[in-house]
Amino acid sequence: MSERSIVVLSAGISQPSSTRLLADRLRDATVSELAARGITAQVETVELRDLAHAVVDMTLTGFASGDLARVIEKVEAADGIIAVTPIFTASYAGLFKSFVDILGKDALVGRPVLLGATGGTTRHSLTLDYALRPLFTYLRADVATTSVFAATDDWASDDEVNPLPARIRRAGRELAEMVADREPSAPTGLFDAVPSFDQLLGGA
């Protein structure tokens, strides 16, 4: 059985949060679809609120340390990413954007990404298409066609009349297909970019 790594980014502010709930549902759908393809998923879920101070520090200093450095390394080595943010004032959360801003400019190139968002009403749903998708397209990520928005009322609706569960399953299937079709990302280490002694000595 082959293996892939998935990083789930949840930018929910409260605990518990509907943003984390949607992130978990998208994760479960993706893992299930990968398993159906004979692929084991190693999943790491990141609550960005826990890294808020470190994100601000890196924005000011350009240097990441501790848990933030580890998370960035995981994101840059992931086979697939699930990114979910609450919608505030018709756009993604500031914490979410701040985290994206500190990633390397080529960190997401060609990387499969599934987008999700939560908000009080369906009026915010278009934010996925006019704010989130352009952001990740600019970063040259491979964004799944189906994105998922969950309004407050969606969590209380009957599954028979609520399109959310079906949309989650479809999005998870799309991300799983994208992840399965690409070669597994090679693990990266802290000193991978450091030349060997042979390289430094020119092979002498």
Secondary structure, DSSP 8 states (H G I E B T S, - for coil): -EEEEEEEEE---SSS-HHHHHHHHHHHHHHHHHHHTTEEEEEEEEEGGGGHHHHHHHHHHS---HHHHHHHHHHHH-SEEEEEEEEETTEE-HHHHHHHHHS-TTTTTT-EEEEEEEESSGGGTTHIIIIIHHHHHHTT-EE-S--EEEEGGGGTS-TTT-SHHHHHHHHHHHHHHHHHHS-------TTTTS--HHHHTTT-
